[in-house]
Amino acid sequence: MTALTMYQMVGLFLLSVGFFGLVWRRTLIGMVISLELMINGAGLAVVAAAQLTPANGVTGQIAALFIMGIAAAEATLILAIVLVVVRRFKTSRAGEVSQMKG
């Protein structure tokens, strides 16, 4: 088993744990953490593929920075939305938030 395969399997594991957490978590914060795991798994796979193949390693680093920037922006927006939902509905459980009216 090559190093690339091992990194890809770890990335796939992070992606599947994140997906499992996203489906089974009931709180909004747990869903955000699971989504971050999925993004980190994708980032790991991209960096490993760029470093361990004949492709240019700088391309993988730039892609990783792009993924990290998107993850930071996503986390900021989602946490702001979660704060608004918790203040309005007084709960962070996703199943109890049934109506969203303006």
A tleap script that builds the chain and sets N, CA, C and O, in Angstrom:
source leaprc.protein.ff14SB
mol = sequence {
  NMET THR ALA LEU THR MET TYR GLN MET VAL
  GLY LEU PHE LEU LEU SER VAL GLY PHE PHE
  GLY LEU VAL TRP ARG ARG THR LEU ILE GLY
  MET VAL ILE SER LEU GLU LEU MET ILE ASN
  GLY ALA GLY LEU ALA VAL VAL ALA ALA ALA
  GLN LEU THR PRO ALA ASN GLY VAL THR GLY
  GLN ILE ALA ALA LEU PHE ILE MET GLY ILE
  ALA ALA ALA GLU ALA THR LEU ILE LEU ALA
  ILE VAL LEU VAL VAL VAL ARG ARG PHE LYS
  THR SER ARG ALA GLY GLU VAL SER GLN MET
  LYS CGLY
}
set mol.1.N position { 0.848 -1.169 0.000 }
set mol.1.CA position { 0.000 0.000 0.000 }
set mol.1.C position { 0.902 1.243 0.000 }
set mol.1.O position { 1.776 1.384 0.856 }
set mol.2.N position { 0.685 2.118 -0.945 }
set mol.2.CA position { 1.533 3.298 -1.064 }
set mol.2.C position { 1.087 4.376 -0.074 }
set mol.2.O position { 0.008 4.298 0.513 }
set mol.3.N position { 1.938 5.373 0.091 }
set mol.3.CA position { 1.620 6.476 1.003 }
set mol.3.C position { 0.410 7.264 0.505 }
set mol.3.O position { -0.416 7.717 1.297 }
set mol.4.N position { 0.316 7.421 -0.814 }
set mol.4.CA position { -0.831 8.134 -1.369 }
set mol.4.C position { -2.138 7.431 -1.047 }
set mol.4.O position { -3.130 8.072 -0.700 }
set mol.5.N position { -2.134 6.117 -1.163 }
set mol.5.CA position { -3.339 5.343 -0.854 }
set mol.5.C position { -3.719 5.480 0.613 }
set mol.5.O position { -4.898 5.586 0.950 }
set mol.6.N position { -2.727 5.479 1.472 }
set mol.6.CA position { -3.014 5.619 2.902 }
set mol.6.C position { -3.607 6.997 3.211 }
set mol.6.O position { -4.573 7.106 3.966 }
set mol.7.N position { -3.026 8.047 2.623 }
set mol.7.CA position { -3.572 9.387 2.837 }
set mol.7.C position { -4.988 9.512 2.274 }
set mol.7.O position { -5.853 10.141 2.883 }
set mol.8.N position { -5.212 8.914 1.118 }
set mol.8.CA position { -6.543 8.958 0.530 }
set mol.8.C position { -7.549 8.209 1.400 }
set mol.8.O position { -8.701 8.626 1.518 }
set mol.9.N position { -7.119 7.110 2.005 }
set mol.9.CA position { -8.026 6.357 2.879 }
set mol.9.C position { -8.341 7.137 4.151 }
set mol.9.O position { -9.473 7.101 4.635 }
set mol.10.N position { -7.346 7.844 4.699 }
set mol.10.CA position { -7.602 8.687 5.872 }
set mol.10.C position { -8.552 9.819 5.501 }
set mol.10.O position { -9.462 10.142 6.265 }
set mol.11.N position { -8.347 10.421 4.332 }
set mol.11.CA position { -9.258 11.461 3.861 }
set mol.11.C position { -10.670 10.936 3.672 }
set mol.11.O position { -11.637 11.609 4.030 }
set mol.12.N position { -10.797 9.743 3.114 }
set mol.12.CA position { -12.111 9.116 2.952 }
set mol.12.C position { -12.744 8.803 4.297 }
set mol.12.O position { -13.956 8.940 4.463 }
set mol.13.N position { -11.921 8.379 5.268 }
set mol.13.CA position { -12.434 8.117 6.614 }
set mol.13.C position { -12.976 9.403 7.239 }
set mol.13.O position { -14.064 9.400 7.816 }
set mol.14.N position { -12.221 10.506 7.129 }
set mol.14.CA position { -12.703 11.780 7.655 }
set mol.14.C position { -13.990 12.213 6.960 }
set mol.14.O position { -14.915 12.713 7.600 }
set mol.15.N position { -14.036 12.017 5.662 }
set mol.15.CA position { -15.232 12.382 4.909 }
set mol.15.C position { -16.433 11.554 5.353 }
set mol.15.O position { -17.524 12.099 5.520 }
set mol.16.N position { -16.253 10.248 5.549 }
set mol.16.CA position { -17.381 9.413 5.950 }
set mol.16.C position { -17.791 9.640 7.398 }
set mol.16.O position { -18.980 9.571 7.713 }
set mol.17.N position { -16.829 9.911 8.295 }
set mol.17.CA position { -17.192 10.239 9.677 }
set mol.17.C position { -17.959 11.557 9.712 }
set mol.17.O position { -18.934 11.690 10.452 }
set mol.18.N position { -17.524 12.525 8.917 }
set mol.18.CA position { -18.235 13.795 8.834 }
set mol.18.C position { -19.635 13.632 8.277 }
set mol.18.O position { -20.578 14.247 8.775 }
set mol.19.N position { -19.780 12.806 7.244 }
set mol.19.CA position { -21.108 12.569 6.673 }
set mol.19.C position { -22.011 11.860 7.678 }
set mol.19.O position { -23.183 12.205 7.824 }
set mol.20.N position { -21.453 10.863 8.370 }
set mol.20.CA position { -22.228 10.147 9.383 }
set mol.20.C position { -22.670 11.109 10.487 }
set mol.20.O position { -23.817 11.059 10.932 }
set mol.21.N position { -21.767 11.978 10.928 }
set mol.21.CA position { -22.119 12.953 11.959 }
set mol.21.C position { -23.141 13.957 11.476 }
set mol.21.O position { -24.009 14.379 12.240 }
set mol.22.N position { -23.048 14.347 10.211 }
set mol.22.CA position { -24.004 15.302 9.656 }
set mol.22.C position { -25.406 14.708 9.601 }
set mol.22.O position { -26.394 15.405 9.834 }
set mol.23.N position { -25.487 13.416 9.292 }
set mol.23.CA position { -26.790 12.765 9.197 }
set mol.23.C position { -27.367 12.476 10.589 }
set mol.23.O position { -28.570 12.636 10.796 }
set mol.24.N position { -26.544 12.062 11.530 }
set mol.24.CA position { -27.046 11.596 12.816 }
set mol.24.C position { -27.047 12.625 13.918 }
set mol.24.O position { -27.722 12.424 14.928 }
set mol.25.N position { -26.325 13.717 13.774 }
set mol.25.CA position { -26.326 14.737 14.826 }
set mol.25.C position { -27.648 15.471 14.845 }
set mol.25.O position { -28.255 15.706 13.800 }
set mol.26.N position { -28.087 15.830 16.030 }
set mol.26.CA position { -29.341 16.559 16.163 }
set mol.26.C position { -29.124 18.035 16.469 }
set mol.26.O position { -30.022 18.846 16.241 }
set mol.27.N position { -27.961 18.398 16.975 }
set mol.27.CA position { -27.716 19.804 17.282 }
set mol.27.C position { -27.032 20.478 16.105 }
set mol.27.O position { -26.314 19.843 15.332 }
set mol.28.N position { -27.267 21.763 15.987 }
set mol.28.CA position { -26.705 22.509 14.866 }
set mol.28.C position { -25.185 22.604 14.964 }
set mol.28.O position { -24.497 22.551 13.944 }
set mol.29.N position { -24.654 22.744 16.178 }
set mol.29.CA position { -23.199 22.826 16.365 }
set mol.29.C position { -22.543 21.503 15.977 }
set mol.29.O position { -21.481 21.504 15.354 }
set mol.30.N position { -23.154 20.385 16.332 }
set mol.30.CA position { -22.628 19.076 15.932 }
set mol.30.C position { -22.601 18.912 14.421 }
set mol.30.O position { -21.686 18.298 13.872 }
set mol.31.N position { -23.611 19.463 13.750 }
set mol.31.CA position { -23.640 19.404 12.287 }
set mol.31.C position { -22.524 20.243 11.681 }
set mol.31.O position { -21.924 19.849 10.681 }
set mol.32.N position { -22.241 21.401 12.283 }
set mol.32.CA position { -21.157 22.255 11.786 }
set mol.32.C position { -19.810 21.556 11.958 }
set mol.32.O position { -18.970 21.606 11.059 }
set mol.33.N position { -19.597 20.913 13.090 }
set mol.33.CA position { -18.346 20.196 13.324 }
set mol.33.C position { -18.195 19.049 12.319 }
set mol.33.O position { -17.101 18.807 11.810 }
set mol.34.N position { -19.280 18.356 12.040 }
set mol.34.CA position { -19.233 17.270 11.056 }
set mol.34.C position { -18.928 17.790 9.660 }
set mol.34.O position { -18.191 17.157 8.904 }
set mol.35.N position { -19.487 18.932 9.321 }
set mol.35.CA position { -19.196 19.535 8.023 }
set mol.35.C position { -17.733 19.937 7.923 }
set mol.35.O position { -17.126 19.805 6.860 }
set mol.36.N position { -17.164 20.423 9.009 }
set mol.36.CA position { -15.741 20.776 9.023 }
set mol.36.C position { -14.863 19.529 8.843 }
set mol.36.O position { -13.833 19.590 8.173 }
set mol.37.N position { -15.265 18.410 9.433 }
set mol.37.CA position { -14.533 17.161 9.224 }
set mol.37.C position { -14.539 16.751 7.749 }
set mol.37.O position { -13.529 16.287 7.219 }
set mol.38.N position { -15.672 16.926 7.106 }
set mol.38.CA position { -15.757 16.586 5.686 }
set mol.38.C position { -14.842 17.472 4.848 }
set mol.38.O position { -14.177 16.993 3.930 }
set mol.39.N position { -14.809 18.751 5.163 }
set mol.39.CA position { -13.948 19.666 4.414 }
set mol.39.C position { -12.476 19.340 4.663 }
set mol.39.O position { -11.672 19.389 3.733 }
set mol.40.N position { -12.115 19.010 5.898 }
set mol.40.CA position { -10.730 18.647 6.195 }
set mol.40.C position { -10.313 17.364 5.481 }
set mol.40.O position { -9.170 17.249 5.039 }
set mol.41.N position { -11.218 16.409 5.365 }
set mol.41.CA position { -10.912 15.187 4.626 }
set mol.41.C position { -10.647 15.465 3.157 }
set mol.41.O position { -9.745 14.879 2.557 }
set mol.42.N position { -11.436 16.362 2.580 }
set mol.42.CA position { -11.220 16.728 1.182 }
set mol.42.C position { -9.891 17.462 1.009 }
set mol.42.O position { -9.173 17.231 0.037 }
set mol.43.N position { -9.571 18.337 1.944 }
set mol.43.CA position { -8.301 19.062 1.884 }
set mol.43.C position { -7.113 18.135 1.997 }
set mol.43.O position { -6.124 18.301 1.282 }
set mol.44.N position { -7.196 17.159 2.888 }
set mol.44.CA position { -6.117 16.192 3.043 }
set mol.44.C position { -5.913 15.393 1.759 }
set mol.44.O position { -4.777 15.151 1.351 }
set mol.45.N position { -6.997 14.989 1.130 }
set mol.45.CA position { -6.894 14.220 -0.109 }
set mol.45.C position { -6.253 15.046 -1.223 }
set mol.45.O position { -5.449 14.528 -1.999 }
set mol.46.N position { -6.603 16.316 -1.303 }
set mol.46.CA position { -6.042 17.172 -2.356 }
set mol.46.C position { -4.548 17.393 -2.137 }
set mol.46.O position { -3.760 17.290 -3.078 }
set mol.47.N position { -4.158 17.694 -0.905 }
set mol.47.CA position { -2.737 17.937 -0.623 }
set mol.47.C position { -1.916 16.670 -0.826 }
set mol.47.O position { -0.818 16.730 -1.379 }
set mol.48.N position { -2.428 15.536 -0.390 }
set mol.48.CA position { -1.700 14.278 -0.569 }
set mol.48.C position { -1.540 13.951 -2.045 }
set mol.48.O position { -0.475 13.502 -2.469 }
set mol.49.N position { -2.583 14.171 -2.828 }
set mol.49.CA position { -2.490 13.888 -4.255 }
set mol.49.C position { -1.485 14.806 -4.936 }
set mol.49.O position { -0.772 14.375 -5.842 }
set mol.50.N position { -1.420 16.056 -4.514 }
set mol.50.CA position { -0.487 16.988 -5.144 }
set mol.50.C position { 0.960 16.716 -4.727 }
set mol.50.O position { 1.877 16.890 -5.530 }
set mol.51.N position { 1.167 16.297 -3.494 }
set mol.51.CA position { 2.532 16.083 -3.016 }
set mol.51.C position { 3.104 14.737 -3.441 }
set mol.51.O position { 4.312 14.627 -3.650 }
set mol.52.N position { 2.285 13.733 -3.572 }
set mol.52.CA position { 2.772 12.380 -3.812 }
set mol.52.C position { 2.589 11.897 -5.247 }
set mol.52.O position { 2.763 10.711 -5.528 }
set mol.53.N position { 2.246 12.789 -6.140 }
set mol.53.CA position { 2.159 12.464 -7.563 }
set mol.53.C position { 3.098 13.393 -8.320 }
set mol.53.O position { 3.634 14.333 -7.732 }
set mol.54.N position { 3.307 13.156 -9.596 }
set mol.54.CA position { 4.203 14.038 -10.355 }
set mol.54.C position { 3.695 15.469 -10.533 }
set mol.54.O position { 4.401 16.313 -11.086 }
set mol.55.N position { 2.485 15.743 -10.072 }
set mol.55.CA position { 1.949 17.103 -10.190 }
set mol.55.C position { 2.774 18.065 -9.345 }
set mol.55.O position { 3.513 17.646 -8.454 }
set mol.56.N position { 2.644 19.336 -9.628 }
set mol.56.CA position { 3.371 20.360 -8.899 }
set mol.56.C position { 2.829 20.466 -7.469 }
set mol.56.O position { 1.620 20.577 -7.268 }
set mol.57.N position { 3.725 20.433 -6.481 }
set mol.57.CA position { 3.323 20.500 -5.079 }
set mol.57.C position { 2.715 21.831 -4.693 }
set mol.57.O position { 1.900 21.905 -3.773 }
set mol.58.N position { 3.111 22.894 -5.400 }
set mol.58.CA position { 2.571 24.223 -5.102 }
set mol.58.C position { 1.079 24.281 -5.411 }
set mol.58.O position { 0.325 24.978 -4.733 }
set mol.59.N position { 0.663 23.555 -6.425 }
set mol.59.CA position { -0.752 23.519 -6.774 }
set mol.59.C position { -1.582 22.955 -5.623 }
set mol.59.O position { -2.659 23.470 -5.322 }
set mol.60.N position { -1.091 21.916 -4.991 }
set mol.60.CA position { -1.791 21.342 -3.843 }
set mol.60.C position { -1.837 22.278 -2.658 }
set mol.60.O position { -2.837 22.333 -1.943 }
set mol.61.N position { -0.749 23.024 -2.442 }
set mol.61.CA position { -0.727 23.980 -1.344 }
set mol.61.C position { -1.702 25.127 -1.588 }
set mol.61.O position { -2.380 25.580 -0.666 }
set mol.62.N position { -1.768 25.594 -2.834 }
set mol.62.CA position { -2.723 26.654 -3.157 }
set mol.62.C position { -4.154 26.145 -3.004 }
set mol.62.O position { -5.021 26.858 -2.499 }
set mol.63.N position { -4.395 24.917 -3.438 }
set mol.63.CA position { -5.729 24.329 -3.278 }
set mol.63.C position { -6.079 24.170 -1.810 }
set mol.63.O position { -7.227 24.390 -1.422 }
set mol.64.N position { -5.095 23.786 -0.975 }
set mol.64.CA position { -5.349 23.652 0.455 }
set mol.64.C position { -5.669 25.001 1.087 }
set mol.64.O position { -6.555 25.087 1.937 }
set mol.65.N position { -4.967 26.051 0.687 }
set mol.65.CA position { -5.279 27.389 1.197 }
set mol.65.C position { -6.677 27.826 0.777 }
set mol.65.O position { -7.403 28.438 1.561 }
set mol.66.N position { -7.053 27.512 -0.463 }
set mol.66.CA position { -8.387 27.829 -0.941 }
set mol.66.C position { -9.447 27.076 -0.129 }
set mol.66.O position { -10.465 27.655 0.250 }
set mol.67.N position { -9.211 25.807 0.133 }
set mol.67.CA position { -10.154 25.005 0.920 }
set mol.67.C position { -10.245 25.538 2.345 }
set mol.67.O position { -11.333 25.603 2.917 }
set mol.68.N position { -9.106 25.921 2.921 }
set mol.68.CA position { -9.123 26.479 4.276 }
set mol.68.C position { -9.885 27.807 4.325 }
set mol.68.O position { -10.603 28.076 5.288 }
set mol.69.N position { -9.727 28.628 3.294 }
set mol.69.CA position { -10.458 29.894 3.241 }
set mol.69.C position { -11.950 29.683 3.125 }
set mol.69.O position { -12.734 30.367 3.782 }
set mol.70.N position { -12.346 28.735 2.290 }
set mol.70.CA position { -13.775 28.429 2.158 }
set mol.70.C position { -14.316 27.857 3.465 }
set mol.70.O position { -15.437 28.179 3.858 }
set mol.71.N position { -13.539 27.016 4.142 }
set mol.71.CA position { -13.988 26.440 5.414 }
set mol.71.C position { -14.147 27.519 6.476 }
set mol.71.O position { -15.096 27.480 7.259 }
set mol.72.N position { -13.227 28.485 6.511 }
set mol.72.CA position { -13.328 29.569 7.492 }
set mol.72.C position { -14.547 30.442 7.221 }
set mol.72.O position { -15.266 30.816 8.147 }
set mol.73.N position { -14.776 30.764 5.957 }
set mol.73.CA position { -15.948 31.574 5.614 }
set mol.73.C position { -17.240 30.822 5.914 }
set mol.73.O position { -18.205 31.397 6.415 }
set mol.74.N position { -17.245 29.542 5.603 }
set mol.74.CA position { -18.429 28.721 5.880 }
set mol.74.C position { -18.702 28.630 7.373 }
set mol.74.O position { -19.850 28.733 7.805 }
set mol.75.N position { -17.659 28.438 8.155 }
set mol.75.CA position { -17.848 28.334 9.604 }
set mol.75.C position { -18.361 29.646 10.186 }
set mol.75.O position { -19.220 29.642 11.068 }
set mol.76.N position { -17.840 30.764 9.697 }
set mol.76.CA position { -18.288 32.063 10.188 }
set mol.76.C position { -19.761 32.295 9.884 }
set mol.76.O position { -20.521 32.706 10.762 }
set mol.77.N position { -20.162 32.038 8.661 }
set mol.77.CA position { -21.556 32.252 8.290 }
set mol.77.C position { -22.501 31.309 9.017 }
set mol.77.O position { -23.555 31.723 9.499 }
set mol.78.N position { -22.124 30.055 9.092 }
set mol.78.CA position { -23.012 29.085 9.742 }
set mol.78.C position { -23.129 29.357 11.238 }
set mol.78.O position { -24.221 29.249 11.796 }
set mol.79.N position { -22.029 29.707 11.895 }
set mol.79.CA position { -22.118 30.010 13.322 }
set mol.79.C position { -22.953 31.261 13.577 }
set mol.79.O position { -23.653 31.334 14.587 }
set mol.80.N position { -22.894 32.241 12.688 }
set mol.80.CA position { -23.759 33.414 12.827 }
set mol.80.C position { -25.229 33.023 12.674 }
set mol.80.O position { -26.083 33.505 13.418 }
set mol.81.N position { -25.518 32.154 11.713 }
set mol.81.CA position { -26.895 31.687 11.531 }
set mol.81.C position { -27.356 30.890 12.744 }
set mol.81.O position { -28.497 31.034 13.182 }
set mol.82.N position { -26.478 30.046 13.292 }
set mol.82.CA position { -26.825 29.257 14.476 }
set mol.82.C position { -27.120 30.176 15.654 }
set mol.82.O position { -28.064 29.922 16.402 }
set mol.83.N position { -26.344 31.227 15.835 }
set mol.83.CA position { -26.605 32.174 16.925 }
set mol.83.C position { -27.969 32.835 16.781 }
set mol.83.O position { -28.694 32.985 17.764 }
set mol.84.N position { -28.315 33.225 15.575 }
set mol.84.CA position { -29.621 33.841 15.340 }
set mol.84.C position { -30.742 32.841 15.623 }
set mol.84.O position { -31.745 33.191 16.245 }
set mol.85.N position { -30.573 31.602 15.170 }
set mol.85.CA position { -31.599 30.571 15.391 }
set mol.85.C position { -31.746 30.277 16.881 }
set mol.85.O position { -32.866 30.125 17.368 }
set mol.86.N position { -30.639 30.194 17.610 }
set mol.86.CA position { -30.711 29.908 19.043 }
set mol.86.C position { -31.374 31.057 19.786 }
set mol.86.O position { -32.169 30.823 20.697 }
set mol.87.N position { -31.066 32.277 19.417 }
set mol.87.CA position { -31.708 33.421 20.074 }
set mol.87.C position { -33.203 33.472 19.783 }
set mol.87.O position { -33.999 33.828 20.652 }
set mol.88.N position { -33.576 33.118 18.573 }
set mol.88.CA position { -34.986 33.222 18.207 }
set mol.88.C position { -35.821 32.054 18.726 }
set mol.88.O position { -36.914 32.260 19.254 }
set mol.89.N position { -35.316 30.838 18.579 }
set mol.89.CA position { -36.090 29.653 18.945 }
set mol.89.C position { -35.722 29.081 20.309 }
set mol.89.O position { -36.383 28.156 20.781 }
set mol.90.N position { -34.690 29.605 20.949 }
set mol.90.CA position { -34.248 29.174 22.279 }
set mol.90.C position { -33.824 27.710 22.331 }
set mol.90.O position { -33.922 27.074 23.381 }
set mol.91.N position { -33.358 27.175 21.219 }
set mol.91.CA position { -32.854 25.807 21.173 }
set mol.91.C position { -31.856 25.679 20.033 }
set mol.91.O position { -31.903 26.418 19.050 }
set mol.92.N position { -30.941 24.710 20.194 }
set mol.92.CA position { -29.990 24.439 19.110 }
set mol.92.C position { -30.243 23.082 18.470 }
set mol.92.O position { -29.441 22.615 17.661 }
set mol.93.N position { -31.340 22.456 18.824 }
set mol.93.CA position { -31.689 21.162 18.233 }
set mol.93.C position { -32.377 21.397 16.895 }
set mol.93.O position { -33.346 22.151 16.803 }
set mol.94.N position { -31.865 20.743 15.867 }
set mol.94.CA position { -32.352 20.989 14.506 }
set mol.94.C position { -33.791 20.543 14.308 }
set mol.94.O position { -34.520 21.157 13.530 }
set mol.95.N position { -34.210 19.503 14.984 }
set mol.95.CA position { -35.569 19.006 14.820 }
set mol.95.C position { -36.638 19.914 15.407 }
set mol.95.O position { -37.795 19.867 14.988 }
set mol.96.N position { -36.260 20.735 16.368 }
set mol.96.CA position { -37.232 21.612 17.020 }
set mol.96.C position { -37.398 22.943 16.309 }
set mol.96.O position { -38.307 23.711 16.627 }
set mol.97.N position { -36.546 23.215 15.371 }
set mol.97.CA position { -36.656 24.441 14.582 }
set mol.97.C position { -37.463 24.104 13.344 }
set mol.97.O position { -36.915 23.632 12.347 }
set mol.98.N position { -38.771 24.345 13.406 }
set mol.98.CA position { -39.630 23.902 12.313 }
set mol.98.C position { -40.038 25.028 11.391 }
set mol.98.O position { -40.314 24.789 10.215 }
set mol.99.N position { -40.083 26.250 11.893 }
set mol.99.CA position { -40.514 27.362 11.054 }
set mol.99.C position { -39.453 28.444 11.056 }
set mol.99.O position { -38.900 28.797 12.097 }
set mol.100.N position { -39.186 28.953 9.888 }
set mol.100.CA position { -38.284 30.093 9.767 }
set mol.100.C position { -39.009 31.154 8.970 }
set mol.100.O position { -39.097 31.078 7.745 }
set mol.101.N position { -39.521 32.134 9.670 }
set mol.101.CA position { -40.224 33.235 9.020 }
set mol.101.C position { -39.411 34.509 9.204 }
set mol.101.O position { -38.691 34.655 10.192 }
set mol.102.N position { -39.524 35.415 8.269 }
set mol.102.CA position { -38.791 36.673 8.332 }
set mol.102.C position { -39.461 37.652 9.155 }
set mol.102.O position { -38.968 38.770 9.309 }
savepdb mol mol.pdb
quit
